[in-house]
């Protein structure tokens, strides 16, 4: 047998082995679930819903619905983790309607930390703090794409980001498509835009924005402005406009709602936001499935309400693509000398 033929046979064998390994891995990416496994997943999810969800009454209704569907055999054809997650999430959403309650499928083994994907670098996109530019009449424009978790690097980036707009006559903050769970980052950024207007004589250095409450109404997290936010501040008196759309969600909505409600500090321009005012917790329930359940809800300190479902309602309703132009016109009108 010639050397070239031997090399060809060896290469073919390696390719076949690689294909076999890839095929085995592909099969592992969708965990098979027999009837007892499906029953365990559905019943355990129903139990966790009733025990943990921030809306106990609706959670019980969703849990009862899941158990009834299981008893009727509606999940008999959902024999893999991916299929069961899709069906159960659809059924839960029909009752619950919130963005944090679903059954999540992941394409790796939740019990093997080596398979978990590495989280992206928070600094790669400057913590979601996008571009700054100065438009006509010294109107500043800041774009935020996401609200990242707050750490030292994020805090330093926030100070540099906000300092760019400190000397502007008016400011537009673009939150269209913005997301993220960084409510602490939202509170820090609010520190550069707020001051206490409740009393002429007594000024609080820290302002209480909103809380996260559990199912019993207990405060589990508080969000305040910072007394020692570094760098220059835009302040709480100059005109401020926030651009939103139907994809503005999470901490971006908290930022917009809190600034809108605090003595009407900001004018919100665009379309109603997604309506995501809850926070979720995830727990493993099988090798490739984890339950996601909304366990807290936001409560603004002034309104004692939130934006769940309805979203943050704009003060100036326009098509999102026209929001920047509309906000700039409002800013220019506000900056004109009063006759």
Residue pairs with C-beta under 8 A, 6 or more apart in sequence:
28 109
29 107
29 108
29 288
30 80
30 81
30 82
30 107
30 288
31 80
31 81
31 286
31 287
31 288
31 289
32 79
32 80
33 41
33 78
33 79
33 80
33 81
33 84
33 286
34 79
35 76
37 286
38 70
38 75
38 76
38 78
38 79
38 84
39 70
40 285
40 286
41 84
41 88
41 103
41 285
41 286
41 289
42 66
42 67
42 69
42 70
42 75
42 84
42 88
43 67
43 70
44 285
44 291
45 63
45 66
45 88
45 103
45 285
45 291
46 62
46 63
46 64
46 66
46 67
47 63
48 283
48 291
48 293
49 59
49 60
49 62
49 63
49 66
49 92
49 101
49 293
50 56
50 59
50 60
50 63
52 59
52 215
52 281
52 293
52 295
53 59
53 62
53 96
53 101
53 215
53 293
53 294
53 295
54 213
54 214
54 215
54 278
54 294
54 295
54 296
54 297
55 96
55 98
55 215
55 294
56 215
58 95
58 96
59 96
61 95
62 91
62 92
62 95
62 96
62 101
65 91
65 95
66 88
66 91
66 92
69 75
69 91
74 87
75 84
75 87
75 88
77 83
78 84
78 86
78 87
78 88
81 105
81 286
81 287
81 288
81 289
82 105
82 288
84 103
84 105
84 289
85 102
85 103
85 104
85 105
85 289
86 105
88 102
88 103
89 102
89 103
89 104
92 101
92 102
92 103
93 101
93 102
96 294
97 309
98 276
98 278
98 294
98 308
98 309
99 249
99 274
99 275
99 276
99 278
99 294
100 276
100 278
100 279
100 280
100 292
100 293
100 294
101 280
101 292
101 293
101 294
102 292
103 285
103 289
103 290
103 291
103 292
104 282
104 289
104 290
104 291
104 292
105 288
105 289
106 288
106 289
106 290
107 288
108 115
108 116
108 117
108 288
109 115
109 287
109 288
110 116
110 284
110 286
110 287
110 288
110 289
110 290
111 284
111 287
122 148
122 149
122 151
122 153
122 154
123 153
123 157
125 145
125 146
126 157
126 161
127 146
127 148
127 153
127 154
127 157
127 158
127 185
128 144
128 145
128 146
128 147
128 148
128 178
128 180
128 182
129 142
129 144
129 157
129 158
129 161
130 142
130 143
130 144
130 145
130 174
131 141
131 142
131 143
132 140
132 141
132 142
132 143
132 161
132 164
132 165
133 140
133 141
134 140
134 141
134 168
135 141
135 172
135 328
136 328
136 332
137 169
137 170
137 331
137 332
137 335
138 167
138 168
138 169
138 170
139 168
139 169
139 170
139 171
139 172
139 328
139 331
139 332
139 335
140 164
140 165
140 168
140 170
140 171
140 172
140 234
141 171
141 172
141 174
141 324
142 161
142 162
142 164
142 165
142 171
142 172
142 173
142 174
143 173
143 174
144 173
144 174
144 175
144 178
144 189
144 252
145 177
145 178
145 179
146 178
146 179
146 180
146 182
146 252
147 178
147 179
147 180
147 181
147 182
147 183
147 185
147 186
147 189
147 250
147 251
147 252
147 255
148 154
148 180
148 182
148 185
149 181
149 182
149 184
149 185
150 182
150 184
150 185
150 188
154 182
154 185
155 188
155 230
156 230
158 185
158 188
158 189
158 229
159 229
159 230
159 231
160 231
162 189
162 192
162 231
162 232
162 233
162 234
163 231
163 232
165 171
165 234
166 192
166 231
166 232
166 233
166 234
166 235
167 232
168 234
168 238
169 238
169 239
169 335
170 238
170 239
170 240
170 241
170 331
170 334
170 335
171 193
171 234
171 238
171 239
171 240
171 241
172 241
172 242
172 243
172 324
172 327
172 328
172 331
173 240
173 241
173 242
173 243
173 266
174 243
174 324
175 242
175 243
175 244
175 248
175 252
175 255
175 256
176 243
176 244
176 245
176 247
176 248
176 270
176 320
176 323
177 245
177 247
177 248
178 248
178 249
178 252
179 247
179 248
179 249
179 250
179 251
179 252
180 250
180 251
180 252
181 250
181 251
181 279
182 251
183 212
183 221
183 223
183 251
183 254
184 223
185 251
186 223
186 251
186 252
186 254
186 255
186 258
187 209
187 223
187 224
187 225
187 226
188 225
188 226
188 229
189 255
190 207
190 209
190 225
190 255
190 258
190 259
191 225
191 226
191 229
191 233
192 229
192 231
192 233
192 234
193 233
193 234
193 235
193 236
193 240
193 259
193 265
193 266
194 207
194 225
194 236
194 259
194 262
194 265
195 203
195 235
195 236
195 237
196 202
196 203
196 204
196 205
196 207
196 236
197 236
197 262
197 263
197 265
198 204
198 263
205 227
206 224
206 225
206 226
206 227
207 224
207 225
207 262
208 222
208 223
208 224
208 301
209 223
209 224
209 225
209 254
209 258
209 262
209 300
209 301
210 223
210 254
210 257
210 258
210 298
210 299
210 300
210 301
210 306
211 219
211 220
211 221
211 222
211 223
211 298
211 299
211 301
212 219
212 220
212 221
212 223
212 279
212 296
212 297
212 298
212 299
213 219
213 220
213 296
213 297
213 298
213 299
214 220
214 295
214 296
215 295
220 296
221 296
223 254
234 240
236 265
239 267
239 330
239 331
239 334
239 335
240 259
240 265
240 266
240 267
241 266
241 267
241 268
241 269
241 327
241 330
241 331
242 255
242 256
242 259
242 260
242 266
242 267
242 268
242 269
243 269
243 270
243 320
243 323
243 324
243 327
244 252
244 253
244 256
244 268
244 269
244 270
244 271
244 272
244 273
244 312
244 314
244 320
244 323
245 270
245 271
245 273
245 320
245 323
246 271
246 272
246 273
246 274
246 311
246 320
247 274
248 256
248 270
248 273
248 274
248 311
248 312
249 273
249 274
249 276
250 276
252 273
253 273
253 274
253 275
253 276
253 277
253 307
253 311
253 312
254 277
254 298
256 266
256 268
256 273
256 312
257 298
257 300
257 306
257 307
257 312
258 300
259 265
259 266
260 266
260 267
260 268
260 312
260 315
261 300
261 302
261 303
262 302
267 315
267 316
267 327
267 330
268 312
268 313
268 314
268 315
268 316
269 314
269 315
269 316
269 318
269 323
269 326
269 327
269 330
270 314
270 316
270 317
270 318
270 320
270 323
271 314
271 317
271 318
271 319
271 320
271 323
272 310
272 311
272 312
272 313
272 314
273 307
273 311
273 312
274 311
275 307
275 308
275 309
275 310
275 311
276 307
276 308
277 297
277 298
277 306
277 307
277 308
278 294
278 295
278 296
278 297
278 298
278 308
279 294
279 295
279 296
279 297
280 292
280 293
280 294
280 295
281 292
281 293
281 295
282 290
282 291
282 292
282 293
283 290
283 291
283 293
284 290
285 291
297 306
297 308
298 306
298 307
298 308
299 305
299 306
300 306
316 326
316 327
316 330
318 326
